Amino acid sequence: MPIAYTRAVGPRLAECALTHLDRLPIDLARAEAQHARYEQALRDAGCEVRRLPSMPEAPDGVFVEDTALLLNGVAVMTRPGAASRALEIESTAQALAGFFPVHRLAAGRLDGGDVLRVGRKLYVGRSARTDDAGIGALRECVGAMGFEVVPVQLGACLHLKSAATWLGPDATGEPAMLVNPAWIDTTPFAALRCLAVDPAEPWAANTLRLGDRLLACAGTPRTQAQLAARGYDLIVLDVSELQKAEAALTCMSLIDQ
């Protein structure tokens, strides 16, 4: 059974770091309720959910994906580009050390949300939170594990997974990737079948594949229709309050599959 590691929404969520969005009021109770439904969706898709220790002092603590990568039974601790997130790394590392060997990057900046795994390739976005030194440190760390690191240039989005996620096979068995070509350079994905989001739904590219289910964000009906037509089994979630903090479906969990 896949295991999903999550962390509770903290009381300071409204103070989160923002890069591409204007700050809006966040209804904390509604954000907590949406996060609870997200965790239930993980269970419904076949995951065991394990909560990491709460971090009420960390505004971005719920976005656990940025703090680590889980790769074939190994945890690689990242180096987030927002300095305010440094304490989250140690908390996540201590919690994961009970389940995984823990490796650390030696230099640079790298957010987990910029790392998209497709088989043995790790596509890594150059973003406001991830730099070339961080990409190089990741390449040095995971090369011995058999992973290839492929840089991807980003445009007007926070993370690579804001604009590209792996869909896995459709009803015919043909795998695909969902992308927003307006936000990233898709050249590194030339060998893959890429489906473009509806232009009116730029945030729709962030999905989360778990077994035979695909989590998708509410408010993206045209892209959802495209995916459903290809036979993808969708679980649609409203995370609108969390999206005010630049949240996405992938960023709120670490999945060991």
C-alpha positions, 0 to 999 in steps of 0.5 A, a space after each residue: 500500500 502506498 504511504 502518503 506523509 502529510 502535515 496539518 494546516 498551521 494557524 499562520 497559513 495566511 503568512 505563507 510565502 507567495 511568488 506569483 499571487 497577490 495575498 488574499 484573506 484565507 479562511 483557516 477553518 475552510 482550509 483545514 476542512 479542505 485539507 481533511 478532504 484531501 487526506 480522505 481522498 488519498 485514503 480513497 485512492 488506496 494510500 495509508 496517510 501518516 501525519 508528520 509532526 505539526 509545525 504551528 510556527 511554520 506558515 508553509 508547513 502543510 506543503 510537505 512536498 517541498 522539503 523532501 523527495 522519496 525515491 525508491 525507499 530513500 528520502 532526499 532532503 531538499 534545500 527550499 528556496 524560501 529561507 523561512 522554510 529552513 526549520 521544516 527540513 529538520 522536522 521532516 528529516 527527523 520524522 522520515 528517518 524512522 522509515 528511510 535512509 536520509 540523504 541531504 543535498 550539499 549545495 544550492 536551492 531546490 524545492 521538491 515541487 520542482 521535481 517531477 519523476 517519470 520512471 528513472 528521470 527526474 525533470 527539475 524546474 529552474 524556478 524562483 525557488 530552485 537554482 542550477 546549484 541545487 539541480 547540480 547537487 541533486 544530480 550528484 546525490 541521485 546519480 548513484 541511485 540510477 536517476 537522470 536529472 533533466 532541467 526544465 525552464 519555467 515561466 510564470 509559475 511557482 513550481 514545475 508541477 504547477 505546469 506539468 504532472 504525470 498522468 500515467 496510462 489512460 484507458 488504452 494503456 498509453 501513458 501521458 503527461 498533462 502540461 500548461 505549455 504557456 508556463 514552461 518550455 516543453 522541449 525536454 518532454 519531446 519524447 513523451 505524449 503531452 496533453 495540454 490543459 484548456 487555455 482557460 484553466 491554466 492551473 489545471 496541469 497539477 494532478 496527482 496519480 495514485 494507483 488507478 485514480 487521478 486527483 484533479 482540482 475543482 474549477 477545471 471542468 474542460 480539462 477534466 472532460 478531456 481527461 475523463 474522455 481518455 478514461 482517467 478515473 478522477 477524484 475532483 477536490 476543492 482546494 480553493 482556499 489552500 490555492 490562495 497560498 499557491 497550494 497544489 494537489 501534489 505539494 501537500 503530500 510526500 508519496 512513497 510508491 
